[in-house]
Amino acid sequence: MNAELADLVRNAIDDLGVEWEPGLRDGEFVVTLPGEKKLKTVTSLVTTGQWLVVSAFVIRNPDENHLGVYRWLLQRNLRLPGLAYTIDASGDVYVTGRIPARLVDAAYVDQVLGVVLEAADGPFNELLALGFLSSMKKEWAWRVSRGESLRNLEAFRPLLDRDVAPGEPG
């Protein structure tokens, strides 16, 4: 662990006023970023050797349309400064990065957390529609048939209230 880098990261996230706690690994900070589409994005910042390693969960392994989801992620990688979407052995999607310690300062910590939040929260609904549409349609139909609340599915009403797939004319 790089103690100087750990102190810098700790001070930076304290100054930002975001919720965080120590992680299980030496030099790990687990930061909770509030979201708009996702309720929160939990982000791991690990100060190790000469690196700041960043990782945040985005979505679980898609139920369907893997090619479409992965294509979308790869195209989006072109616009992520210093980070990239990755997939673990289970197919779950993360946004990750490995930044040289010599490049990290308080402003960079702020910037990288902003990029993480935009990468995880910004496209969340689009990724759900691409990778989980059939499940969402079943859930919608089940809730409608029983008069259950549709509140957490309202953002998807245009897709779920009719039988139109994403990208198809309505």
MDTraj code that builds the backbone (N, CA, C; nanometers):
import mdtraj as md
import numpy as np

residues = "MET ASN ALA GLU LEU ALA ASP LEU VAL ARG ASN ALA ILE ASP ASP LEU GLY VAL GLU TRP GLU PRO GLY LEU ARG ASP GLY GLU PHE VAL VAL THR LEU PRO GLY GLU LYS LYS LEU LYS THR VAL THR SER LEU VAL THR THR GLY GLN TRP LEU VAL VAL SER ALA PHE VAL ILE ARG ASN PRO ASP GLU ASN HIS LEU GLY VAL TYR ARG TRP LEU LEU GLN ARG ASN LEU ARG LEU PRO GLY LEU ALA TYR THR ILE ASP ALA SER GLY ASP VAL TYR VAL THR GLY ARG ILE PRO ALA ARG LEU VAL ASP ALA ALA TYR VAL ASP GLN VAL LEU GLY VAL VAL LEU GLU ALA ALA ASP GLY PRO PHE ASN GLU LEU LEU ALA LEU GLY PHE LEU SER SER MET LYS LYS GLU TRP ALA TRP ARG VAL SER ARG GLY GLU SER LEU ARG ASN LEU GLU ALA PHE ARG PRO LEU LEU ASP ARG ASP VAL ALA PRO GLY GLU PRO GLY".split()
xyz = np.array([
    [0.0837, -0.1185, 0.0000],
    [0.0000, 0.0000, 0.0000],
    [0.0879, 0.1244, 0.0000],
    [0.0446, 0.2233, -0.0712],
    [0.1118, 0.3519, -0.0770],
    [0.0448, 0.4440, 0.0253],
    [0.1076, 0.4648, 0.1430],
    [0.0462, 0.5414, 0.2526],
    [0.0195, 0.6861, 0.2115],
    [0.1095, 0.7443, 0.1359],
    [0.0897, 0.8825, 0.0912],
    [-0.0327, 0.8941, 0.0001],
    [-0.0464, 0.7997, -0.0915],
    [-0.1625, 0.7984, -0.1806],
    [-0.2906, 0.7737, -0.1011],
    [-0.2848, 0.6829, -0.0045],
    [-0.4022, 0.6548, 0.0793],
    [-0.4458, 0.7804, 0.1547],
    [-0.3518, 0.8542, 0.2094],
    [-0.3853, 0.9785, 0.2793],
    [-0.4478, 1.0796, 0.1837],
    [-0.3921, 1.0899, 0.0651],
    [-0.4457, 1.1828, -0.0349],
    [-0.5895, 1.1466, -0.0700],
    [-0.6170, 1.0185, -0.0958],
    [-0.7514, 0.9740, -0.1321],
    [-0.8471, 0.9971, -0.0159],
    [-0.8072, 0.9607, 0.1053],
    [-0.8923, 0.9805, 0.2237],
    [-0.9290, 1.1278, 0.2395],
    [-0.8319, 1.2159, 0.2293],
    [-0.8583, 1.3592, 0.2430],
    [-0.9485, 1.4099, 0.1311],
    [-0.9273, 1.3610, 0.0104],
    [-1.0074, 1.4059, -0.1043],
    [-1.1533, 1.3650, -0.0883],
    [-1.1786, 1.2400, -0.0496],
    [-1.3179, 1.1978, -0.0367],
    [-1.3832, 1.2624, 0.0858],
    [-1.3052, 1.2881, 0.1898],
    [-1.3594, 1.3641, 0.3035],
    [-1.4009, 1.5038, 0.2590],
    [-1.3150, 1.5692, 0.1823],
    [-1.3449, 1.7047, 0.1335],
    [-1.4673, 1.7069, 0.0414],
    [-1.4892, 1.5985, -0.0322],
    [-1.6042, 1.5906, -0.1216],
    [-1.7346, 1.5683, -0.0446],
    [-1.7225, 1.5198, 0.0774],
    [-1.8416, 1.4974, 0.1578],
    [-1.9237, 1.3767, 0.1169],
    [-1.8622, 1.2824, 0.0466],
    [-1.9344, 1.1619, 0.0084],
    [-1.9202, 1.0566, 0.1181],
    [-2.0188, 0.9704, 0.1247],
    [-2.0177, 0.8629, 0.2240],
    [-1.9113, 0.7606, 0.1856],
    [-1.8323, 0.7180, 0.2837],
    [-1.7321, 0.6146, 0.2566],
    [-1.7010, 0.5394, 0.3851],
    [-1.6411, 0.4218, 0.3662],
    [-1.5941, 0.3414, 0.4783],
    [-1.4703, 0.2657, 0.4336],
    [-1.3876, 0.2225, 0.5286],
    [-1.2706, 0.1429, 0.4903],
    [-1.3148, 0.0105, 0.4294],
    [-1.2413, -0.0332, 0.3280],
    [-1.2706, -0.1618, 0.2666],
    [-1.2009, -0.2747, 0.3398],
    [-1.2139, -0.3942, 0.2884],
    [-1.1527, -0.5108, 0.3508],
    [-1.0031, -0.5213, 0.3232],
    [-0.9592, -0.4611, 0.2133],
    [-0.8174, -0.4665, 0.1768],
    [-0.7444, -0.3455, 0.2329],
    [-0.6160, -0.3624, 0.2590],
    [-0.5346, -0.2482, 0.3010],
    [-0.5408, -0.1402, 0.1947],
    [-0.5618, -0.0170, 0.2370],
    [-0.5638, 0.0948, 0.1436],
    [-0.6889, 0.1037, 0.0588],
    [-0.7968, 0.0334, 0.0978],
    [-0.9210, 0.0379, 0.0195],
    [-1.0216, 0.1318, 0.0857],
    [-1.0839, 0.2130, 0.0015],
    [-1.1911, 0.3026, 0.0430],
    [-1.3151, 0.2649, -0.0371],
    [-1.4245, 0.2379, 0.0317],
    [-1.5498, 0.2028, -0.0346],
    [-1.6401, 0.3256, -0.0266],
    [-1.6601, 0.3878, -0.1420],
    [-1.7318, 0.5139, -0.1519],
    [-1.8714, 0.4874, -0.2070],
    [-1.9726, 0.5472, -0.1455],
    [-2.1100, 0.5336, -0.1927],
    [-2.1526, 0.6641, -0.2580],
    [-2.1760, 0.6573, -0.3884],
    [-2.2157, 0.7746, -0.4655],
    [-2.3662, 0.7712, -0.4882],
    [-2.4376, 0.8782, -0.4527],
    [-2.5827, 0.8807, -0.4752],
    [-2.6134, 0.8959, -0.6233],
    [-2.7184, 0.8279, -0.6688],
    [-2.7522, 0.8323, -0.8107],
    [-2.8905, 0.8857, -0.8364],
    [-2.9222, 0.8982, -0.9631],
    [-3.0547, 0.9406, -1.0061],
    [-3.1340, 0.8227, -1.0618],
    [-3.0694, 0.7374, -1.1406],
    [-3.1374, 0.6216, -1.1992],
    [-3.1134, 0.4967, -1.1142],
    [-2.9889, 0.4782, -1.0722],
    [-2.9574, 0.3777, -0.9712],
    [-2.9651, 0.4509, -0.8376],
    [-3.0076, 0.3851, -0.7347],
    [-3.0139, 0.4528, -0.6051],
    [-2.8758, 0.4955, -0.5575],
    [-2.7779, 0.4085, -0.5825],
    [-2.6408, 0.4397, -0.5418],
    [-2.5434, 0.3571, -0.6236],
    [-2.4217, 0.4073, -0.6308],
    [-2.3130, 0.3346, -0.6959],
    [-2.2018, 0.3186, -0.5936],
    [-2.1761, 0.1950, -0.5550],
    [-2.0708, 0.1662, -0.4584],
    [-1.9409, 0.1475, -0.5362],
    [-1.8409, 0.2257, -0.4970],
    [-1.7149, 0.2309, -0.5712],
    [-1.5989, 0.1968, -0.4794],
    [-1.5124, 0.1086, -0.5258],
    [-1.3920, 0.0721, -0.4527],
    [-1.2739, 0.1509, -0.5084],
    [-1.2038, 0.2201, -0.4191],
    [-1.0782, 0.2871, -0.4535],
    [-0.9696, 0.2178, -0.3720],
    [-0.8755, 0.1540, -0.4395],
    [-0.7698, 0.0808, -0.3704],
    [-0.6361, 0.1454, -0.4035],
    [-0.5659, 0.1854, -0.2987],
    [-0.4317, 0.2407, -0.3155],
    [-0.3341, 0.1264, -0.2952],
    [-0.2703, 0.0873, -0.4026],
    [-0.1824, -0.0287, -0.3968],
    [-0.0557, -0.0011, -0.4761],
    [0.0586, -0.0129, -0.4126],
    [0.1839, 0.0114, -0.4830],
    [0.1841, 0.1470, -0.5491],
    [0.1968, 0.1481, -0.6777],
    [0.2032, 0.2731, -0.7540],
    [0.0744, 0.3030, -0.8286],
    [-0.0377, 0.2438, -0.7822],
    [-0.1635, 0.2581, -0.8549],
    [-0.2784, 0.2979, -0.7636],
    [-0.3762, 0.3640, -0.8228],
    [-0.5079, 0.3789, -0.7639],
    [-0.5991, 0.2930, -0.8513],
    [-0.6538, 0.1880, -0.7945],
    [-0.7391, 0.0960, -0.8683],
    [-0.8847, 0.1292, -0.8342],
    [-0.9645, 0.1509, -0.9382],
    [-1.1034, 0.1931, -0.9242],
    [-1.1938, 0.0841, -0.9796],
    [-1.3023, 0.0536, -0.9071],
    [-1.3975, -0.0461, -0.9549],
    [-1.5352, -0.0162, -0.8977],
    [-1.6375, -0.0234, -0.9845],
    [-1.7752, -0.0040, -0.9404],
    [-1.8670, -0.0967, -1.0195],
    [-1.9597, -0.1590, -0.9503],
    [-2.0595, -0.2456, -1.0124],
    [-2.1576, -0.1599, -1.0919],
    [-2.1932, -0.2058, -1.2134],
    [-2.2884, -0.1340, -1.2973],
    [-2.4202, -0.2116, -1.3040],
    [-2.4191, -0.3323, -1.3620],
    [-2.5376, -0.4182, -1.3684],
    [-2.4934, -0.5639, -1.3618],
    [-2.5883, -0.6499, -1.3244],
    [-2.5580, -0.7930, -1.3251],
    [-2.5574, -0.8443, -1.4695],
    [-2.5145, -0.9660, -1.4854],
    [-2.5094, -1.0310, -1.6161],
    [-2.6466, -1.0180, -1.6837],
    [-2.6524, -0.9598, -1.8038],
    [-2.7808, -0.9442, -1.8716],
    [-2.8497, -1.0794, -1.8931],
    [-2.9823, -1.0761, -1.8880],
    [-3.0616, -1.1975, -1.9133],
    [-3.0660, -1.2303, -2.0618],
    [-3.0531, -1.1268, -2.1462],
    [-3.0718, -1.1439, -2.2907],
    [-2.9905, -1.0384, -2.3644],
    [-2.9840, -1.0521, -2.4943],
    [-2.9218, -0.9524, -2.5818],
    [-2.7776, -0.9196, -2.5409],
    [-2.7023, -1.0222, -2.5075],
    [-2.5639, -1.0005, -2.4650],
    [-2.4839, -0.9239, -2.5699],
    [-2.4995, -0.9625, -2.6952],
    [-2.4254, -0.8953, -2.8013],
    [-2.4578, -0.7457, -2.8041],
    [-2.5847, -0.7106, -2.7946],
    [-2.6239, -0.5700, -2.7952],
    [-2.5706, -0.4946, -2.6757],
    [-2.5747, -0.5565, -2.5577],
    [-2.5240, -0.4920, -2.4362],
    [-2.3732, -0.4722, -2.4469],
    [-2.3023, -0.5768, -2.4850],
    [-2.1561, -0.5674, -2.4911],
    [-2.1102, -0.4712, -2.5998],
    [-2.1800, -0.4691, -2.7110],
    [-2.1472, -0.3736, -2.8178],
    [-2.1644, -0.2309, -2.7663],
    [-2.2752, -0.2063, -2.6979],
    [-2.3021, -0.0734, -2.6430],
    [-2.1916, -0.0337, -2.5452],
    [-2.1514, -0.1285, -2.4568],
    [-2.0462, -0.0998, -2.3594],
    [-1.9132, -0.0693, -2.4274],
    [-1.8770, -0.1489, -2.5282],
    [-1.7504, -0.1257, -2.5977],
    [-1.7492, 0.0095, -2.6689],
    [-1.8614, 0.0467, -2.7290],
    [-1.8680, 0.1773, -2.7949],
    [-1.8590, 0.2889, -2.6921],
    [-1.9211, 0.2705, -2.5784],
    [-1.9177, 0.3719, -2.4728],
    [-1.7780, 0.3855, -2.4117],
    [-1.6982, 0.2773, -2.4149],
    [-1.5614, 0.2834, -2.3623],
    [-1.4797, 0.3945, -2.4281],
    [-1.5109, 0.4246, -2.5529],
    [-1.4370, 0.5285, -2.6245],
    [-1.4531, 0.6660, -2.5598],
    [-1.5589, 0.6831, -2.4800],
    [-1.5863, 0.8139, -2.4206],
    [-1.5564, 0.8200, -2.2707],
    [-1.5014, 0.7137, -2.2139],
    [-1.4727, 0.7123, -2.0706],
    [-1.3267, 0.7482, -2.0447],
    [-1.3006, 0.8659, -1.9928],
    [-1.1609, 0.9037, -1.9671],
    [-1.1009, 0.8257, -1.8496],
    [-1.0011, 0.7432, -1.8781],
    [-0.9273, 0.6722, -1.7744],
    [-0.9930, 0.5479, -1.7183],
    [-1.1142, 0.5184, -1.7591],
    [-1.1869, 0.4021, -1.7095],
    [-1.2427, 0.3235, -1.8272],
    [-1.2912, 0.2025, -1.7992],
    [-1.3520, 0.1212, -1.9044],
    [-1.4525, 0.0262, -1.8420],
    [-1.5530, -0.0103, -1.9208],
    [-1.6455, -0.1142, -1.8782],
    [-1.5745, -0.2480, -1.8902],
    [-1.5985, -0.3354, -1.7922],
    [-1.5414, -0.4693, -1.7921],
    [-1.6492, -0.5680, -1.7485],
    [-1.6206, -0.6955, -1.7702],
    [-1.7138, -0.8016, -1.7336],
    [-1.6359, -0.9034, -1.6516],
    [-1.6927, -0.9460, -1.5389],
    [-1.6248, -1.0457, -1.4577],
    [-1.6609, -1.1868, -1.5069],
    [-1.6111, -1.2881, -1.4379],
    [-1.6324, -1.4272, -1.4800],
    [-1.7798, -1.4666, -1.4797],
    [-1.8621, -1.3978, -1.4020],
    [-2.0059, -1.4252, -1.3974],
    [-2.0835, -1.3483, -1.5023],
    [-2.0156, -1.2582, -1.5738],
    [-2.0822, -1.1762, -1.6741],
    [-2.1364, -1.0451, -1.6198],
    [-2.1141, -1.0183, -1.4903],
    [-2.1573, -0.8916, -1.4319],
    [-2.0704, -0.7787, -1.4865],
    [-2.1306, -0.6614, -1.5029],
    [-2.0634, -0.5471, -1.5647],
    [-2.0140, -0.4505, -1.4575],
    [-1.8905, -0.4083, -1.4727],
    [-1.8269, -0.3113, -1.3842],
    [-1.7664, -0.2005, -1.4681],
    [-1.7383, -0.0877, -1.4039],
    [-1.6538, 0.0138, -1.4638],
    [-1.5270, 0.0144, -1.3784],
    [-1.4109, 0.0060, -1.4452],
    [-1.2847, -0.0090, -1.3728],
    [-1.1757, 0.0788, -1.4328],
    [-1.0717, 0.0959, -1.3551],
    [-0.9557, 0.1685, -1.4037],
    [-0.8372, 0.1479, -1.3122],
    [-0.7208, 0.1720, -1.3666],
    [-0.5955, 0.1630, -1.2920],
    [-0.5168, 0.2886, -1.3272],
    [-0.5033, 0.3778, -1.2282],
    [-0.4430, 0.5083, -1.2515],
    [-0.3078, 0.5153, -1.1808],
    [-0.2028, 0.5571, -1.2511],
    [-0.0729, 0.5725, -1.1850],
    [-0.0822, 0.6714, -1.0684],
    [-0.0264, 0.6343, -0.9549],
    [-0.0340, 0.7169, -0.8338],
    [0.0205, 0.8571, -0.8572],
    [0.1218, 0.8702, -0.9392],
    [0.1833, 1.0013, -0.9618],
    [0.0877, 1.0994, -1.0294],
    [-0.0207, 1.0493, -1.0907],
    [-0.1183, 1.1359, -1.1574],
    [-0.2341, 1.1764, -1.0666],
    [-0.2421, 1.1156, -0.9485],
    [-0.3585, 1.1339, -0.8624],
    [-0.3378, 1.2516, -0.7671],
    [-0.4351, 1.3418, -0.7691],
    [-0.4457, 1.4485, -0.6700],
    [-0.5930, 1.4611, -0.6340],
    [-0.6278, 1.5541, -0.5451],
    [-0.7665, 1.5671, -0.4996],
    [-0.8612, 1.5942, -0.6160],
    [-0.8209, 1.6780, -0.7090],
    [-0.9065, 1.7092, -0.8243],
    [-0.9287, 1.5846, -0.9095],
    [-0.8258, 1.5006, -0.9219],
    [-0.8409, 1.3793, -1.0012],
    [-0.9358, 1.2809, -0.9331],
    [-0.9285, 1.2693, -0.8002],
    [-1.0209, 1.1815, -0.7275],
    [-1.1651, 1.2267, -0.7529],
    [-1.1889, 1.3569, -0.7460],
    [-1.3209, 1.4129, -0.7744],
    [-1.3627, 1.3793, -0.9172],
    [-1.2720, 1.3982, -1.0113],
    [-1.3029, 1.3709, -1.1516],
    [-1.3330, 1.2232, -1.1746],
    [-1.2526, 1.1344, -1.1199],
    [-1.2719, 0.9912, -1.1443],
    [-1.4025, 0.9429, -1.0810],
    [-1.4381, 0.9962, -0.9641],
    [-1.5664, 0.9580, -0.9041],
    [-1.6825, 1.0093, -0.9888],
    [-1.6668, 1.1268, -1.0482],
    [-1.7692, 1.1780, -1.1389],
    [-1.7843, 1.0908, -1.2621],
    [-1.6733, 1.0451, -1.3166],
    [-1.6768, 0.9576, -1.4340],
    [-1.7413, 0.8232, -1.3970],
    [-1.7062, 0.7697, -1.2810],
    [-1.7672, 0.6446, -1.2353],
    [-1.9179, 0.6606, -1.2240],
    [-1.9612, 0.7689, -1.1601],
    [-2.1048, 0.7901, -1.1417],
    [-2.1760, 0.8035, -1.2753],
    [-2.1192, 0.8797, -1.3663],
    [-2.1814, 0.8948, -1.4984],
    [-2.1844, 0.7614, -1.5731],
    [-2.0795, 0.6818, -1.5605],
    [-2.0722, 0.5534, -1.6317],
    [-2.1684, 0.4500, -1.5746],
    [-2.1942, 0.4552, -1.4438],
    [-2.2818, 0.3566, -1.3808],
    [-2.4267, 0.4038, -1.3751],
    [-2.4481, 0.5299, -1.3441],
    [-2.5831, 0.5817, -1.3241],
    [-2.6457, 0.6332, -1.4535],
    [-2.5704, 0.7074, -1.5327],
    [-2.6249, 0.7703, -1.6531],
    [-2.6934, 0.6745, -1.7490],
    [-2.6294, 0.5645, -1.7858],
    [-2.6900, 0.4723, -1.8831],
    [-2.7662, 0.3558, -1.8199],
    [-2.7914, 0.3622, -1.6908],
    [-2.8497, 0.2479, -1.6200],
    [-2.9809, 0.2005, -1.6831],
    [-3.0738, 0.2913, -1.7080],
    [-3.2025, 0.2509, -1.7655],
    [-3.1853, 0.1933, -1.9058],
    [-3.0964, 0.2525, -1.9842],
    [-3.0722, 0.2006, -2.1191],
    [-3.0149, 0.0592, -2.1133],
    [-2.9221, 0.0353, -2.0217],
    [-2.8652, -0.0982, -2.0078],
    [-2.9708, -0.1991, -1.9617],
    [-3.0587, -0.1579, -1.8707],
    [-3.1674, -0.2475, -1.8285],
    [-3.2578, -0.2818, -1.9458],
    [-3.2918, -0.1814, -2.0271],
    [-3.3783, -0.2063, -2.1428],
    [-3.3104, -0.2974, -2.2440],
    [-3.1802, -0.2820, -2.2623],
    [-3.1072, -0.3665, -2.3571],
    [-3.0941, -0.5112, -2.3084],
    [-3.0717, -0.5303, -2.1794],
    [-3.0371, -0.6633, -2.1300],
    [-3.1418, -0.7358, -2.0487],
    [-3.2534, -0.6678, -2.0180],
    [-3.3519, -0.7293, -1.9298],
    [-3.4956, -0.7019, -1.9734],
    [-3.5176, -0.6675, -2.0985],
    [-3.6493, -0.6245, -2.1441],
    [-3.7564, -0.7320, -2.1254],
    [-3.7271, -0.8551, -2.1591],
    [-3.8278, -0.9615, -2.1448],
    [-3.8702, -0.9774, -1.9993],
    [-3.7761, -0.9769, -1.9080],
    [-3.8081, -0.9883, -1.7651],
    [-3.8899, -0.8692, -1.7182],
    [-3.8539, -0.7517, -1.7674],
    [-3.9268, -0.6309, -1.7291],
    [-4.0700, -0.6354, -1.7821],
    [-4.0893, -0.6862, -1.9034],
    [-4.2247, -0.6983, -1.9593],
    [-4.3089, -0.7956, -1.8772],
    [-4.2494, -0.9064, -1.8348],
    [-4.3222, -1.0027, -1.7517],
    [-4.3595, -0.9399, -1.6176],
    [-4.2650, -0.8681, -1.5591],
    [-4.2914, -0.8021, -1.4313],
    [-4.4011, -0.6982, -1.4457],
    [-4.3968, -0.6198, -1.5543],
    [-4.4998, -0.5185, -1.5813],
    [-4.6383, -0.5845, -1.5917],
    [-4.6468, -0.6894, -1.6738],
    [-4.7747, -0.7577, -1.6936],
    [-4.8272, -0.8162, -1.5623],
    [-4.7387, -0.8752, -1.4838],
    [-4.7780, -0.9321, -1.3547],
    [-4.8328, -0.8228, -1.2630],
    [-4.7616, -0.7101, -1.2561],
    [-4.8065, -0.6005, -1.1685],
    [-4.9389, -0.5415, -1.2158],
    [-4.9535, -0.5229, -1.3467],
    [-5.0784, -0.4681, -1.4009],
    [-5.1939, -0.5626, -1.3695],
    [-5.1735, -0.6925, -1.3886],
    [-5.2808, -0.7901, -1.3668],
    [-5.3260, -0.7958, -1.2210],
    [-5.2402, -0.7580, -1.1299],
    [-5.2719, -0.7636, -0.9874],
    [-5.2951, -0.6251, -0.9261],
    [-5.2864, -0.5217, -1.0085],
    [-5.3065, -0.3864, -0.9572],
    [-5.1936, -0.3384, -0.8678],
    [-5.0751, -0.3962, -0.8859],
    [-4.9583, -0.3584, -0.8054],
    [-4.8988, -0.2275, -0.8563],
    [-4.8176, -0.1659, -0.7733],
    [-4.7518, -0.0401, -0.8092],
    [-4.6551, -0.0604, -0.9262],
    [-4.6553, 0.0354, -1.0174],
    [-4.5638, 0.0351, -1.1321],
    [-4.4552, 0.1418, -1.1145],
    [-4.4490, 0.2024, -0.9965],
    [-4.3635, 0.3182, -0.9732],
    [-4.2191, 0.2989, -1.0188],
    [-4.1556, 0.1898, -0.9795],
    [-4.0145, 0.1742, -1.0160],
    [-3.9948, 0.1282, -1.1612],
    [-4.1024, 0.1062, -1.2338],
    [-4.0928, 0.0718, -1.3760],
    [-4.1413, 0.1851, -1.4665],
    [-4.1878, 0.2955, -1.4085],
    [-4.2444, 0.4055, -1.4873],
    [-4.1495, 0.4581, -1.5945],
    [-4.0202, 0.4625, -1.5662],
    [-3.9243, 0.5124, -1.6661],
    [-3.9269, 0.4283, -1.7933],
    [-3.9775, 0.3058, -1.7821],
    [-3.9789, 0.2131, -1.8950],
    [-4.1171, 0.1981, -1.9577],
    [-4.2133, 0.2763, -1.9132],
    [-4.3518, 0.2638, -1.9618],
    [-4.3598, 0.2598, -2.1145],
    [-4.2884, 0.3472, -2.1874],
    [-4.2997, 0.3419, -2.3342],
    [-4.2597, 0.2064, -2.3939],
    [-4.1699, 0.1358, -2.3273],
    [-4.1275, 0.0038, -2.3761],
    [-4.2180, -0.1084, -2.3260],
    [-4.2723, -0.0917, -2.2075],
    [-4.3437, -0.2010, -2.1419],
    [-4.4943, -0.1985, -2.1630],
    [-4.5465, -0.0832, -2.1938],
    [-4.6908, -0.0677, -2.2071],
    [-4.7400, -0.1124, -2.3447],
    [-4.6463, -0.1514, -2.4279],
    [-4.6787, -0.2013, -2.5618],
    [-4.5696, -0.2988, -2.6026],
    [-4.5915, -0.3716, -2.7071],
    [-4.4952, -0.4737, -2.7494],
    [-4.4006, -0.4201, -2.8552],
    [-4.3154, -0.3272, -2.8162],
    [-4.2163, -0.2716, -2.9077],
    [-4.0789, -0.2904, -2.8448],
    [-3.9867, -0.3466, -2.9180],
    [-3.8516, -0.3657, -2.8696],
    [-3.7716, -0.2359, -2.8840],
    [-3.6646, -0.2188, -2.8028],
    [-3.5840, -0.0973, -2.8167],
    [-3.5309, -0.0820, -2.9579],
    [-3.5406, 0.0369, -3.0099],
    [-3.4888, 0.0641, -3.1432],
    [-3.5901, 0.0413, -3.2544],
    [-3.7032, -0.0256, -3.2250],
    [-3.8076, -0.0489, -3.3246],
    [-3.9019, 0.0711, -3.3267],
    [-3.9555, 0.1046, -3.4423],
    [-4.0499, 0.2153, -3.4467],
    [-4.1746, 0.1833, -3.3658],
    [-4.2316, 0.2885, -3.3015],
    [-4.3440, 0.2684, -3.2129],
    [-4.4735, 0.2844, -3.2797],
])
top = md.Topology()
chain = top.add_chain()
for i, resn in enumerate(residues, 1):
    res = top.add_residue(resn, chain, resSeq=i)
    for name in ("N", "CA", "C"):
        top.add_atom(name, md.element.get_by_symbol(name[0]), res)
traj = md.Trajectory(xyz[None], top)
